[in-house]
Amino acid sequence: MASNPPDGKPIYRCLTGPDDDQFCKRVSEALAQGWRLHGSPALTFDSLRGKVMVAQAIIWPGYD
């Protein structure tokens, strides 16, 4: 049986934000906690902010 994610978080999460160091740190922290990448990241350009935005799905191991 699979263990539950920390802090009562759902087994599937989608991290989003500007494509910057902070986003990379958030993904890295999730991986260090045991989360696994689920699929490839998605990127788009937000013309209002003038920034590339990224989304990365993560899943708790044992549920994939």
C-alpha positions in Angstrom: 0.0 0.0 0.0 1.3 3.5 -0.9 2.0 6.0 1.8 0.2 9.3 2.0 1.8 12.6 0.9 3.2 14.9 3.6 0.9 17.5 5.3 -2.3 16.0 3.9 -1.5 17.3 0.4 -3.3 15.6 -2.5 -1.5 12.8 -4.4 -1.4 14.9 -7.6 -0.3 18.5 -7.7 0.5 20.9 -10.5 3.1 23.5 -9.6 2.9 26.7 -11.6 4.7 30.0 -11.8 7.2 32.1 -13.7 10.1 30.2 -15.2 12.7 31.4 -12.7 15.0 30.2 -9.9 12.1 30.2 -7.4 10.0 27.9 -9.5 13.0 25.5 -9.9 13.6 25.6 -6.2 9.9 24.7 -5.5 10.2 21.7 -7.9 13.5 20.7 -6.4 12.1 20.8 -2.8 9.1 18.7 -3.9 11.5 16.1 -5.4 13.6 16.1 -2.2 10.4 15.4 -0.2 9.7 12.3 -2.3 7.4 13.6 -5.0 8.0 12.4 -8.6 7.6 14.3 -11.9 4.5 13.3 -13.8 4.9 14.1 -17.5 6.8 17.0 -19.1 6.6 20.6 -18.1 4.4 22.9 -20.0 5.5 26.5 -21.0 3.6 29.5 -22.3 4.3 33.2 -22.6 2.3 35.6 -20.5 2.2 38.7 -22.7 0.6 40.8 -19.9 3.5 40.0 -17.5 6.2 39.6 -20.2 7.3 36.3 -18.7 7.5 32.7 -19.6 5.1 30.7 -17.3 5.7 27.0 -16.5 3.6 24.2 -15.1 4.9 20.9 -13.8 2.7 18.1 -12.6 4.0 16.0 -9.7 2.6 12.8 -8.1 3.2 11.1 -4.8 5.1 7.7 -5.4 2.9 4.6 -5.3 0.0 6.3 -7.0 1.4 6.4 -10.5 
